[in-house]
Amino acid sequence: AKEKGIELTVSISPNTPYHIVIDDHRLRQVIMNFMSNAVKFTERGSVELSITTLESNESEAIIEFSVQDSGIGIDEQQQKRIF
């Protein structure tokens, strides 16, 4: 990203728990794959990782991770295959 001049940002909702129990290896792998893909297909602009807590209580949380970029996007037919 630095070589391409792409701005990387991370936004974390204020209600996101500081500590969570999760398979950090798998989560890191998925996030890095999405971030790498976003940087790969973004010629200029930015890539943002957003972490949002949708629901939480004392023992559980539903957390959404999303990656947005200003790149070319994914063809609609390919989106159907991926998702």
FENTA-V473105 format. One line per field, one symbol per residue. ss: DSSP state (@ for helix, = for strand, . for the rest). phi: phi as a letter, one per 30 degrees, with the letter a starting at -180 (. if undefined). A space follows every 50 residues. Layout:
# FENTA-V473105
ss->???
phi->???
This chain:
# FENTA-V473105
ss->......======...........@@@@@@@@@@@@@@@@@.....===== ======....=========......@@@@@@@.
phi->.ddcicdcbbbbddcdddcbcadddddedddddddddddeccdajbbbcc bbddbabdcbbccccbbbbcddiceeddedddc
